[in-house]
Amino acid sequence: MRCGEAKRLKWTDIDFERQIITLNKPEKGSEPRIWKVSSKLIGMLNTLPRKSLRVFGDDPINSLKTTFLKVRKRTALKLQNPRLTQISFHTLRHWKATMEYHRTKDILYVKSFLGHREVRNTEIYITIERKLFSDENSDQFHFATAKTIEEADKLIQVGFEYVCHHEGTMLFRKRK
């Protein structure tokens, strides 16, 4: 999400039972979107106070930005890493999009994930991914096998994808 989209997020946009967040009113002419989120994120959202219809309160967006800047500065000092002060909310969006493209190599998935209307707006993440991971061979995989459905389920849960069946064994792979 963009910062403004997160700021406008309402409690009714979150399905805590099914772990889904719905964004019906995106910014910048983007498409509405729905995300399946982790139980950890749902747990963190559940700890927030519900003093308003909005998840992050009704204060102006500048107060959210001010809080972010203070925490960012304090973290940079604590870790003695001044480069952390260059991170913005939007940096996190770019990083997630780049990593999703690196993981899936599916530009249409990333386009949909970000809510872009045009794929050309998403193509920047191909360039960033190639610059960041140019030393790696993108066709390298970790391989694993499973003999039972339970073993296959565990592999899928950690990101492996099914490839084929060979002599009673299921073969899986995951990008390095």
Buried (B, 14 or more C-beta within 10 A) or exposed (E): BBBBBBBBBEEEBBBEEEBBBBBEEBBEEBEEBEEEBEEEEBEEBEEEEEEEEBBBBEEEEEEBBEEBEEEBEEEBEEEEEEEBEEBBBEEEBBBBBBBBBBBEBEBEBBBEBBBBEEEEBBBEBBEBBEEEEEEEEEEEBEEBEBEEEEBBEEBBEEEBEEBEEEEEEBBBBBBE
